[in-house]
Amino acid sequence: MEITHHQERKVFIATDNGKKLGEMTYTLQGGTVNFNHTFVDPAARGLGVAGELVAAGAKFVGEAGYKAKASCSYADKVLKRSYPQLLE
């Protein structure tokens, strides 16, 4: 699986051999990234795709020096559990 960050579109996309498995979108206001939607293709659910998307987003937030929040319930749960240091 490969995660690609399309910063100009504010989206992380997960692919495997060219097939899109899922995506996570976000907004950026000031110094805060809000992960607002995560979607995984039904055929790829349960394979850790959403977790990898959130991990990629958290890495971006940390490297850029931003803070994070999530209006997406899944991303919110993962951020609170695994990346509390990034929360605003």
Buried (B, 14 or more C-beta within 10 A) or exposed (E): BEBEBEEEEBBBBBBEEEEEBBBBBBEEEEEBBBBBBBBBBEEBEEBEBBBBBBBBBBBBBBEEEBBBBBEBEBBBEBBEEEBEEBBE
